[in-house]
Amino acid sequence: MSVPVPPPPAFNPRLAPHHVILRPLVTEKGMHLATRRNAYTFQVVTESTKADIRRAVEELFNVKVEKVAVQNRVGKMRRSRTRRTSTKAWKKAIVTLKADFKINIF
């Protein structure tokens, strides 16, 4: 009896690798993750999937990705006098690289 093989991850055809990653997030926590766990944080397009993010990081930085974790960040409420608005929601990706790879931007 053969073992079923899962289908390959589907990529969003509209998103080229340079469109997926908006900017690296350089924070204290992000730097700690980069030095201790070889994990790097990026702000990514909200329509991107884990497969899109993995492909983009591997192609743009010439590294091998071990794991991708994604957080959907909710926009915060802001007040100014009598007006209430909110900041935009955005997506954060934490990309863990294999042990012998590094990204030199951070």
TABELQUI-V881448 format. One record per residue. N is the residue number from 1. RES is the residue in one small letter. SS is DSSP state (h for helix, s for strand, l for the rest). NEAR is the number of other ideal C-beta (glycine too) atoms within 8 Angstrom. D_CENTER is the distance of its C-alpha to the mean C-alpha in Angstrom with 2 decimals. Layout:
BEGIN
n->N res->RES ss->SS near->NEAR d_center->D_CENTER
n->N res->RES ss->SS near->NEAR d_center->D_CENTER
END
This chain:
BEGIN
n->1 res->m ss->l near->2 d_center->38.36
n->2 res->s ss->l near->3 d_center->35.12
n->3 res->v ss->l near->4 d_center->31.71
n->4 res->p ss->l near->4 d_center->29.44
n->5 res->v ss->l near->4 d_center->26.49
n->6 res->p ss->l near->4 d_center->23.28
n->7 res->p ss->l near->5 d_center->22.31
n->8 res->p ss->l near->4 d_center->19.57
n->9 res->p ss->l near->7 d_center->16.22
n->10 res->a ss->l near->7 d_center->16.65
n->11 res->f ss->l near->9 d_center->14.69
n->12 res->n ss->l near->9 d_center->14.84
n->13 res->p ss->l near->4 d_center->17.61
n->14 res->r ss->l near->5 d_center->17.07
n->15 res->l ss->l near->13 d_center->13.65
n->16 res->a ss->l near->5 d_center->14.27
n->17 res->p ss->h near->10 d_center->11.70
n->18 res->h ss->h near->7 d_center->12.47
n->19 res->h ss->h near->7 d_center->11.97
n->20 res->v ss->h near->13 d_center->8.38
n->21 res->i ss->s near->13 d_center->6.98
n->22 res->l ss->s near->6 d_center->9.15
n->23 res->r ss->s near->6 d_center->9.44
n->24 res->p ss->s near->11 d_center->8.80
n->25 res->l ss->l near->9 d_center->9.75
n->26 res->v ss->l near->6 d_center->13.01
n->27 res->t ss->l near->7 d_center->14.70
n->28 res->e ss->h near->5 d_center->17.19
n->29 res->k ss->h near->6 d_center->15.16
n->30 res->g ss->h near->13 d_center->12.24
n->31 res->m ss->h near->10 d_center->15.07
n->32 res->h ss->h near->8 d_center->16.66
n->33 res->l ss->h near->12 d_center->13.78
n->34 res->a ss->h near->12 d_center->13.65
n->35 res->t ss->h near->5 d_center->17.43
n->36 res->r ss->h near->6 d_center->18.18
n->37 res->r ss->h near->6 d_center->15.62
n->38 res->n ss->l near->11 d_center->14.00
n->39 res->a ss->s near->10 d_center->10.48
n->40 res->y ss->s near->14 d_center->8.34
n->41 res->t ss->s near->12 d_center->6.21
n->42 res->f ss->s near->14 d_center->4.75
n->43 res->q ss->s near->11 d_center->5.90
n->44 res->v ss->s near->14 d_center->5.31
n->45 res->v ss->l near->9 d_center->8.49
n->46 res->t ss->l near->8 d_center->9.75
n->47 res->e ss->l near->6 d_center->11.36
n->48 res->s ss->l near->13 d_center->8.65
n->49 res->t ss->l near->9 d_center->8.85
n->50 res->k ss->h near->9 d_center->7.61
n->51 res->a ss->h near->9 d_center->10.14
n->52 res->d ss->h near->12 d_center->9.12
n->53 res->i ss->h near->17 d_center->5.69
n->54 res->r ss->h near->11 d_center->8.06
n->55 res->r ss->h near->11 d_center->10.72
n->56 res->a ss->h near->15 d_center->9.29
n->57 res->v ss->h near->14 d_center->8.51
n->58 res->e ss->h near->11 d_center->11.83
n->59 res->e ss->h near->8 d_center->13.72
n->60 res->l ss->h near->9 d_center->12.89
n->61 res->f ss->h near->8 d_center->13.32
n->62 res->n ss->l near->5 d_center->15.71
n->63 res->v ss->l near->11 d_center->14.40
n->64 res->k ss->l near->7 d_center->14.26
n->65 res->v ss->s near->12 d_center->11.34
n->66 res->e ss->s near->6 d_center->12.84
n->67 res->k ss->s near->6 d_center->10.42
n->68 res->v ss->s near->11 d_center->7.01
n->69 res->a ss->s near->8 d_center->7.17
n->70 res->v ss->s near->11 d_center->6.18
n->71 res->q ss->s near->8 d_center->8.39
n->72 res->n ss->s near->7 d_center->10.29
n->73 res->r ss->s near->8 d_center->12.01
n->74 res->v ss->l near->5 d_center->15.59
n->75 res->g ss->l near->9 d_center->17.46
n->76 res->k ss->l near->6 d_center->20.28
n->77 res->m ss->s near->7 d_center->23.92
n->78 res->r ss->s near->8 d_center->25.75
n->79 res->r ss->s near->7 d_center->29.50
n->80 res->s ss->s near->5 d_center->31.73
n->81 res->r ss->l near->4 d_center->35.41
n->82 res->t ss->l near->2 d_center->35.91
n->83 res->r ss->s near->6 d_center->32.75
n->84 res->r ss->s near->6 d_center->29.69
n->85 res->t ss->s near->8 d_center->26.33
n->86 res->s ss->s near->8 d_center->22.72
n->87 res->t ss->l near->6 d_center->19.55
n->88 res->k ss->l near->5 d_center->16.95
n->89 res->a ss->l near->7 d_center->14.44
n->90 res->w ss->s near->8 d_center->10.75
n->91 res->k ss->s near->12 d_center->7.35
n->92 res->k ss->s near->12 d_center->5.24
n->93 res->a ss->s near->15 d_center->2.46
n->94 res->i ss->s near->12 d_center->5.24
n->95 res->v ss->s near->15 d_center->6.14
n->96 res->t ss->s near->11 d_center->9.93
n->97 res->l ss->s near->14 d_center->12.17
n->98 res->k ss->l near->9 d_center->15.71
n->99 res->a ss->l near->5 d_center->18.44
n->100 res->d ss->l near->3 d_center->19.89
n->101 res->f ss->l near->9 d_center->16.92
n->102 res->k ss->l near->6 d_center->15.67
n->103 res->i ss->l near->10 d_center->13.91
n->104 res->n ss->l near->4 d_center->16.67
n->105 res->i ss->l near->5 d_center->15.05
n->106 res->f ss->l near->9 d_center->14.74
END
